[in-house]
Amino acid sequence: MTITARKLRGFLARAAQPPLLNFPRGVFVTVPIALSRRSMLHTALGAAAALALASPQALALAQKAWPAKPIRWIVAYPAGGGQDFLARHLSVQMGRQLGQSIIIDNRPGAAGIIGTDAASKAPADGYTMVTGDNGAMVLNTALYKKLPYSPGDFTPLGFMAGFPLILVVNPDSPFTSARQWLAAVKRSPGAYSYASPGAGSPHHLAMELIKERTGSFIVHVPYRGTAMAIQDVMGGQLPMMIVDTAGGLAQIRAGKVRALAVLSPRRIAALPNVPTLAESGVPDFEAVAWQGLFVPKGTPPDIAALLSVEMQKAILVPEVKTRLEEFGLEVTPSDGPQLASFIARETTFWHQLIRERHLSLD
């Protein structure tokens, strides 16, 4: 679909309307620190993208035939997972808005490194986007001495959604509360083990944060993905793990695992009767898996700004938002600068924890 000057004027008029969305308090933050990461969630969506589109470059964009071909959206994880689910549902609506197809390109492997690297080397022409998460944009840069890409290789378009993390145990476990569980693991260092979807995952790092905060020692057993890990917890081979809502909500609802606590700062709508870890004796504890949208650095700023606004608009379409929330996601979109600031604060916090825990994947 060619973006004509008339269409662009209409878009700018819509984009410049007063923002309607207030970020819910504390969805993404792990712990309050100076220049709190939580502050991002207390600000309304700004008009940065609209201002960018009002530039002379935006008027030039109106004369170009963009997007003239399908846009590729790289997902650095397998089809069927949480990242894939979010991208596929959002891409359909964004495609409708842009008048062009958006094709999901799954590039799994090496904790998201393969797909993220492929995106970093793609032409910066507005025809490639990539989902970036905690691992790709924050954790990997501290866990690996050498990466084939850098977070600086990308321009952030905006935050899309958070995947709340949940501490779960086998349904036959003697633990019926997080307080009881915490007392047991602190009383018997090394006597308990836990599964994770993989070393260096947000789930692994969340448990490391629990261990750091409580002075406990729990043996880590990394798996290659959530499906195998939660299967062994359900079967009793391992007693516990941390899951995200995308990978574990169905099993919790079916009674195949027992949820002891959510790691968000407040209870989540999907599991309103499950207390937070902060309620259970670990004050101010917060951790979440999150997803943002990025394009290769050098993508024309007017195209990046338009993609950012269209993403924010698409994810708040009622049927899209409802479907994502049913899957367990917390939908809280932002613009690119807000995501960049959030990533900077996340990097400071998690890199300090990784250094203190002497964690490395090299």
Residue, then its C-alpha position, 0 to 999 in steps of 0.5 A: m500500500t502506498i502511503t499518500a500525503r492524504k493518508l499520512r495527514g490522517f495518520l498524523a491527526r490520529a497519532a497526535q490525539p491526547p494519549l489514553l493509556n496509563f501504564p499499570r504500576g509495577v508491571f515490568v519492574t524487578v526491584p525499585i532502584a534509583l531512577s526506578r524502572r517502575s517509573m516507565l509504567h507510570t507515564a502515559l504514551g507520549a507523542a514522540a512517534a507523532l512528532a517524528l512523523a511530522s518531520p520533513q522526512a515523514l512528508a518525503l515518506a508519503q511520496k514513497a511506496w512503503p510498504a511495497k512488499p511483505i514485512r518480515w518479523i523474526v522470532a528467535y524462538p520456536a513456533g508455538g511458544g509465547q514469543d511466537f504467539l504474541a508475534r502471530h496475533l499482533s502481526v495480523q492486525m498490524g498487517r491490516q493497518l499497514g495494508q501489507s502482509i507481515i510474515i513470521d520468520n522463526r529462527p530458534g537456537a542458542a538462547g535467542i542468539i541465532g535469530t537476533d543475530a540474523a535480524s541485526k544483519a538484515p537490511a535496515d530498509g523497514y522490511t525486517m522487525v524482530t522480537g527482543d526479550n530480556g535474554a537477547m537485549v539484557l542478559n546475554t550481554a553479561l552472560y556471554k563474553k562474545l556475542p555476534y550482535s549487540p543491543g546497539d545494533f537495533t532501534p527499539l520500537g516499543f514495549m509490547a507485553g510482559f509474561p508474569l513469572i510463577l513459582v510452581v511445584n508438583p501437585d503432590s508436593p508437601f508445599t502449599s504456600a510460598r512461605q512454607w517453601l521458603a522456610a524449607v529451602k532455607r533450612s536445608p541448603g542444597a537439598y532441593s533442585y529446580a528446573s528451568p527452561g534454560a541457563g540464562s533464561p529470565h526464569h533462571l535469573a529470577m530464581e538466582l534473585i530469590k536465592e540472593r534475597t533469601g540466602s538460600f541454595i537450590v540446585h539448578v537443573p537447566y532444560r532445553g525449553t519449558a515443555m520438557a522442564i514442566q513435564d518433569v515437574m508434573g511427573g515428579q522428577l523435579p520438585m519445582m520450577i519458575v514458569d511464565t504464563a505462556g508456558g505454564l498457565a494451562q497446566i496450573r489451571a488444569g491442576k497439573v502443577r501447583a502455583l505458590a507465588v507470582l513474581s510480579p509486584r501485585r497479583i495477576a488477573a489470570l491467577p487472582n488467588v495466587p499471592t505474590l512472592a512479596e506477600s509471602g516474605v520476600p519484600d519488594f520482589e519483582a521479576v518478569a519476562w518481557q517482549g519488545l519490538f525492534v528494527p535494525k539500526g539505520t532503519p529510516p526513522d519515519i518508517a520506524a516511528l510509523l511501525s512503533v505507532e501501528m504496533q501500539k495501536a494494534i496491540l490495544v485493538p480489543e479482540v487482540k488485547t483480549r486474546l493476549e490476556e487470555f494467554g496470560l500476557e500483560v499488555t502494556p505497550s510503550d514507544g521506542p524511547q521509553l523502551a530504551s530507557f527501560i532496557a538501560r535500567e534493566t541492564t544496570f540491575w541484572h548485570q550487577l546480579i550476574r556479576e555478584r552471582h558469578l554467572s557465565l555461559d561461556 
